[in-house]
Amino acid sequence: MVKMLWARHGENVANLTGTFSYRVFDGDLTELGKRQALELARRLAAAGGDDPVRLLACSPLRRVRQTAQIVGSQLGLPDALEVDDLRELNVGLLDGRSDAHAWRTYHQVLAAWRAGRTHVRFPGGEDRKELCTRLRRALLAIAHRSAGTTSLVVAHGGSLRAALPCLAAKADPGTDLPLAAVATMRIDSSHPHSAIKLLSWPAISPRAAPA
């Protein structure tokens, strides 16, 4: 079993505008987001002790890469391994939108997943099985690369929360992963369907935003 930390990126433009950002929109960190990334690095350094992060991986989206660059530079880590499977939820035709109708559709899909109707998909996007398949693939690949050491994934909050029931047999935690906050997992990477155990999920986020 290997330890893996999953950190959400810092605040970015899409968080302020409520814009869905899977591929179409790819905004930068705000100044607050940069400070959040720096504080994340400081917390990780302080908590590392005898078990420091050895491997850094991230989603390819700009807000995540920028967060990972700040964290990696503070922790003295090599450049982050970019993993396309770590992207945020594939919301399909909602991507790049911020209107009320798009948000209603988004919440309807997630409500369907929580109710067990996991075949429901975002229009032109993914269903929950597809989400879980790509995230599991990413996590197992990173766990293999870590060679038994602790790794840090910098990615998104919405995708992990939505996938927890199938990834870790864990009910929806009821709150978003706050910006620049960290969830902790243990992963048995010895088998494609190995167990992923959620060890911790941080406190409630003051604002729900999937970007």
C-alpha positions in Angstrom: 0.0 0.0 0.0 1.3 3.4 -0.9 0.3 6.8 0.4 -1.1 9.4 -2.0 -2.1 13.0 -1.3 -4.6 14.6 -3.6 -4.5 18.4 -3.5 -7.0 20.7 -5.3 -5.5 23.6 -7.2 -5.6 27.2 -6.0 -8.2 29.8 -7.0 -8.3 30.5 -10.7 -10.4 32.8 -13.0 -13.0 30.0 -13.6 -13.8 29.9 -9.9 -14.6 33.6 -10.0 -16.8 33.4 -13.1 -18.4 30.0 -12.5 -17.1 28.8 -15.9 -16.9 25.0 -16.5 -13.4 24.3 -17.5 -12.5 20.8 -18.9 -10.8 21.8 -22.2 -12.5 24.8 -23.7 -11.6 27.3 -21.0 -8.2 27.2 -19.2 -7.7 30.1 -16.9 -4.7 31.1 -14.8 -4.4 31.2 -11.0 -5.4 34.5 -9.4 -3.1 36.2 -7.1 -5.0 34.6 -4.2 -4.6 31.2 -5.9 -0.8 31.7 -6.1 -0.8 32.5 -2.4 -2.9 29.4 -1.7 -0.5 27.2 -3.6 2.4 28.6 -1.6 0.6 28.0 1.7 -0.2 24.5 0.5 3.5 23.8 -0.1 4.4 25.1 3.3 1.8 22.9 5.0 3.1 19.9 3.1 6.7 20.7 4.0 5.7 21.0 7.7 3.7 17.8 7.7 6.2 15.7 5.7 8.6 14.8 8.5 10.1 11.4 7.9 7.6 10.8 5.0 8.1 13.6 2.5 6.5 13.7 -1.0 8.8 12.1 -3.6 6.7 12.2 -6.7 4.5 15.0 -8.0 1.8 14.5 -10.7 -0.8 16.9 -12.0 -3.7 17.5 -14.4 -2.6 19.2 -17.6 -4.9 22.2 -17.1 -3.2 25.5 -16.5 -4.5 26.3 -13.0 -3.2 22.9 -11.8 0.1 23.1 -13.6 0.7 26.5 -12.0 -0.2 25.2 -8.6 2.1 22.2 -9.0 4.9 24.4 -10.2 4.7 26.5 -7.0 4.4 23.5 -4.8 7.2 21.6 -6.5 9.6 24.5 -6.4 9.0 24.9 -2.7 9.5 21.2 -2.0 12.5 20.8 -4.2 10.7 18.2 -6.5 11.3 17.5 -10.1 8.8 18.8 -12.7 5.4 17.4 -12.2 4.3 14.4 -14.3 1.3 15.6 -16.3 -1.5 13.0 -16.6 -4.3 13.7 -19.0 -6.6 11.3 -17.1 -6.5 13.7 -14.1 -8.6 16.4 -15.8 -11.7 17.7 -14.2 -15.1 16.3 -14.9 -15.8 16.0 -18.7 -18.9 18.1 -18.8 -19.1 17.9 -22.6 -21.3 20.6 -24.1 -21.3 22.5 -20.8 -17.6 23.1 -21.1 -16.7 26.9 -21.3 -20.2 27.9 -20.2 -21.3 29.7 -17.0 -25.0 30.2 -17.5 -27.7 29.1 -15.1 -29.0 26.4 -17.4 -25.6 24.8 -17.7 -25.3 24.8 -13.9 -28.8 23.2 -13.5 -27.7 20.4 -15.9 -24.5 19.9 -14.0 -26.2 19.5 -10.7 -28.9 17.2 -12.2 -26.2 14.8 -13.5 -24.4 14.7 -10.2 -27.7 14.2 -8.3 -28.4 11.2 -10.6 -25.0 9.7 -9.9 -25.6 10.1 -6.1 -29.0 8.4 -6.5 -27.3 5.4 -8.2 -28.1 6.2 -11.8 -24.5 6.2 -12.8 -25.2 5.7 -16.5 -26.5 9.3 -16.8 -23.9 11.4 -18.6 -23.1 15.0 -19.2 -24.4 16.0 -22.6 -21.6 15.2 -24.9 -19.4 14.2 -21.9 -18.8 11.3 -19.6 -20.8 9.1 -17.2 -19.6 8.1 -13.8 -18.2 4.8 -14.9 -16.0 6.5 -17.5 -14.9 9.1 -14.9 -13.9 6.3 -12.4 -12.1 4.3 -15.1 -9.8 7.1 -16.1 -9.1 8.3 -12.5 -8.4 4.7 -11.3 -6.0 4.3 -14.3 -4.3 7.5 -13.4 -3.9 6.8 -9.7 -2.6 3.3 -10.3 -0.1 4.5 -12.8 1.2 7.2 -10.4 1.3 4.6 -7.5 3.5 2.4 -9.7 5.8 5.3 -10.5 6.1 6.2 -6.9 8.0 3.0 -6.0 6.4 2.8 -2.6 7.0 6.4 -1.6 4.5 9.1 -0.9 3.2 10.9 -4.0 1.3 14.1 -4.4 -1.4 14.6 -7.1 -2.5 18.2 -7.8 -5.8 18.1 -9.6 -9.4 19.0 -9.2 -12.1 18.7 -6.5 -15.2 17.8 -8.5 -13.8 14.8 -10.2 -12.5 13.1 -7.1 -15.6 13.8 -5.1 -17.9 12.4 -7.8 -15.8 9.3 -8.2 -15.3 8.3 -4.5 -18.2 5.9 -4.4 -16.7 3.7 -7.2 -13.0 4.5 -6.5 -13.0 4.0 -2.8 -16.4 2.5 -1.9 -17.0 5.7 0.0 -20.2 7.7 0.0 -20.1 11.3 -1.3 -18.6 13.3 1.6 -21.2 16.0 1.3 -18.7 18.8 0.9 -16.4 20.0 -1.9 -12.7 19.7 -1.5 -11.6 23.2 -0.7 -9.2 25.1 -2.9 -5.6 24.1 -2.1 -6.8 21.5 0.4 -5.6 17.9 0.6 -7.3 14.5 0.8 -5.3 11.5 1.7 -5.5 8.0 0.3 -3.8 4.6 0.4 -3.6 2.6 -2.8 -2.7 -1.0 -3.4 -1.3 -0.9 -6.9 -0.7 -4.6 -7.3 -3.8 -5.2 -9.3 -5.9 -3.2 -11.8 -8.9 -3.4 -9.5 -6.9 -2.9 -6.3 -8.4 -1.1 -3.3 -8.2 2.6 -3.0 -8.9 3.7 0.6 -9.8 7.3 1.5 -8.1 8.2 4.8 -9.1 11.8 5.2 -11.2 14.5 3.6 -10.8 18.1 4.7 -13.3 20.5 6.1 -16.2 22.1 4.2 -15.5 24.6 1.4 -17.2 28.0 1.7 -18.1 28.0 -2.0 -18.9 25.1 -4.3 -17.2 25.5 -7.6 -16.1 22.7 -9.9 -13.4 24.5 -11.8 
